[in-house]
Amino acid sequence: MDDKLVVFKGKKIRRVIHDDEWYFSVVDIIAALTDSATPRDYWYRMKRREKESSGIQLSTLCRQLKLPSSDGKTYKTDVVNTESAFRIIQSIPSPKAEPFKRWLAKVGYERIQEIEDPELASKRSRAIYKAKGYPDDWVEKRMRSIAIREEFTDEWKDRGVKEQKSYAILTAEISKAAFGVTPSEYKKLKGLKRENLRDHMNDLKLIFSMLGEAATTEITRKRDAQGFYESQRAAVDGGSIAGSARRQLEKKSGKPVVSDQNFLPGTKRKKLQDKKDILLT
């Protein structure tokens, strides 16, 4: 895979990031999952058929963004995000689309199981991390960090902070106080794009992240902080506790905690990428 294309079954599917989300070419998806020689015509007929059979306008799932064409120029093209791509795949009556449909059914069933038994979600997350090559002790810290984050975001919800944008700002305050950089700055330093930052933290970084967030939760409760601005002050103070501990460690060890190094060695990341490519071919 590269930044502009994803390859499936030898077929290239154009994609572009818009509003921090991947969007994929609809006609390229159709070309990959059908034997149609004219995927644009197939897409037109599929929209008409779906409207007649279910009343659903598939075009409402799309937006038009510019993508490069075979002539080297860029043209506005129907594109969909990942969720809408799966919905469109469900409307493709082709044997090539059946594996996707079965997989979607399996994922849906697993999510229902997780609602009935939340412990299953934790078990699946552990299994995914281990399959990616993370050691057991790191996985346990990562799972604990997820639980701590959920605890303090739940605390914010109870205190009137409910918008995702507000969560991002408060998280950035904790990170800035703890590490001297915001999550977006940290990802840029590490050369990450859409990857999860914490999946690329070593043990120490995870520990300091947990300390900043756990301290924020305790301060928030102690002060009975209400609303965004009081929660913001608590976030700065909680992150500062982790920041102070980080600086003391750096002074004693002579090594910076914040660096451009990612947790998984480059050779392991290369192997993981190779595995992804194999799955897509």
N, C-alpha and C positions, 0 to 999 in steps of 0.2 A: 504493500500500500504506500501511496505518497499523499501529498496534501490535496491533490486534485482528482485522484482516481482511486476506486476500490475495485479489485478484480474478483469476479465470481464466475466459476466454471469457465474460465478463459475469456469471459466477456468483461469489458471495461464499463464501469458505471461512474459517470461524472458526478462530482459532488462539490459543494461549496459551503463555507461556514457563514451563517447569517444570524445575527443576534445571539452569538455564542452557541449555535446549534448547527449540526450538520444537516444539509438539505441535499437530496439525491434526485437525479434526473429520472422522471417517470418513464420516458420512452426507453431509457437504457435498462431500467428494471424489467420492463416488458420484453425487451430484446433478449435479456439474459434468461428469462423464465418461460419463454414461448419459442415456437419455431417460426414465428411470423417474420416474413421478409420485409414487411412494412410496419414496424412498431408504432409509427405515428397513426396510421389508419386503424390499427388494432386498438390503440388508446381511444380514438374517437368512437369506435363501435362499442367498446367496453363501457364508456360513459353513458352512451345512449341505452345500452342493454340494462345497466344497473338502475338507471332512472326509471325505466319501464317496469322492471321487476320488483324493485324495493322502494322506489321514490327517492332514493338517495342521489344527490348530486356529487359525484366524486370530484368534480372540479373545485368544489368548495374546500376540499382538503389541500389544494395546491396553492402555490404562489408562483409568480414568475420572477426568476432571477437570471442574470446573464451567465452563460456557461460557454466555454470554448467549443467550436465546431471543427469538423474535419478540414475546413478551408482555412483554419488558423484565426478566424474572426470569432467574436463572441456575440451570441444572440440570446434574447430572452426566451427561457425554456420553462415548461412546467416542472416544478420541483416539489418534493414533499419531505417533511422531517421523518424521523425514524418511526414514530407512532403511526403516522398517516401512510407510510410506505407499507407497513404491515397490513393496514386496512385494505389498501389497494391489492396487495398480494392475495388476500382472501377472496377477491373478486375475479382472479385470473383462473379460468377453468383449464389448467394445463397440468399434465403429470409432473412437470418440472417444479411446479409450485407446491405440490403436495408435501414434500419434506418440511417446507416452511410452515404450512398449515398445521401439520402434526406437531411441530415444535411449539407453535403458538398455543395449541391446545394443551400441551404438556406444561408450558410455563403458566398458563392460566390456572390449571389444576393445582400446581405447586403453590401459587399465591393464595388460593383458597385454603389449602392445607396450612399455610403459614398464619392466616387469619385465625384459624381454629386452634393452632398450636404455635405461638410466636417463637418457641425455642427452635423450631425447624429452620427459621430464617437464619438464626445464629449458626446452626450447624452447617447450613449450605454456604454461608459466607466463609467459615473456616475452611471448608473443603475447597472453595475456589482459590483462596490465598495459598493453600498448600499445593494445589495443582500448578500455581504460577511459580512455585519454587521458594516461597518464603518459609523460613524455619519455624518450628512450633512455638518457640519462646517469643518471637516477633509477632506471630499471629495472635497470641494471647494478649500481648500489649495493644495490638491494633484493635482487637475486639473490645478491650476495656476502654480504649479511647473513644470508640463509638458510643459505648454506654454512657460515658461521662458527658459527651457532647449532647446526647439525647436528653440527659437529665437537666442540663442548664438551658437548652432551648425550650424544654417544657416549662422551666421556671420563667423564662421570658414570656411565653404565651400566657401564663397565669397572671402576669403583671402588665398585660396590655400591649406587649410587643409581638405582633403577629405577622408582619409582612416580611417576605424573603429578603427584600432589599435592606430592611433594618437588621436582619440577622447577619447579612454580609458585612454591614458597616461595623456592627459590634464585634464580629469575629476578627475583622481587620484591626480593631482597636486592641484586642487581646494580643494578636500576633505582633503588632508594632511594638507594644510594650514588652513582650516576652523575647522577641528575636531581633527587633530593630527594623523589621521589614514587614510589609503587609503580605497576605497570601499571594496576591497577584505578582508582587515584586519578587517574592520567593520562588514562584513558579518560573518566572522569567530568568532568574539566576540559575535555576536548574535546567533550563531549556525545555520545560514542560509546556504543553499546550492545553489539551482537554483532560489530561490525566489527573487523577486525584493526588493532590500534593502529599497527603499523609501516607499514601502507599509508597512514597519515595523518601520517607523519613527513616533514619536509623533509630535505634533504641532511645538514645539521649533526646533526640528531637521530639519523639513521641511522648517521652516522660515530661519534658518541659511544657509541651502543649497541654497535656493532661493536668499538670500543676496549675497552669494559667486558667484553664477552664473550671477546674474544681474550686480554685480560690475565688473565682468570679461568682460561682454559685453560692458559696458560703457568705461572701460579702453582700451579695444581693439579698440573701435571706436575713442576715444580721441587720441590714439597714432598712429592710422592707421596701426596697427600691420599687418604684412604680413608674411605668411609662418608659419611653425611649431614653430621655436625657439622664434620668437617674440610673438607668441600666447601663448607659454609656460610661458614666463615671465609675460604676462598679467594675465594668469591663477593663478600663484603664488600670484601676488599682489591682485587680486580680492578675492581669497580665504582667504588671510591674513586679509582683512577687516572683513570678517565674523568671522575669528578666534579671532580677537581682541574683537569683540562684545561678542562672546561666553565666553571668559575669564573674561570679566567684569561682565557678568551675573553670572558666577560661583562664582566669588569673593563676589558679593553682596548676592546671594542666599545661598551660602554654599553647593550647590549641583552640581555634574558633569552633563553636558549635555549628554556626550557620556557614554552609559551604555550597558549592555548586555540584557536589557529589550526590548521586542518587543511591538509594539503599541497595538495590540489586546491582551486582557488577555488570559491566557492559556485555560480557560474554553471555550471561544469563538472559539479559534483556534481548540480545540477538536471537538466542534460542527460542524465547517466547514469541518474538516476532515471526520467526520461521514457522512456528506451530500455527500462528494465526493465518499465515499465508497458505499453509497446507489445508487448513479448514475451509478456506475460501476458494480452493482450486479443485 
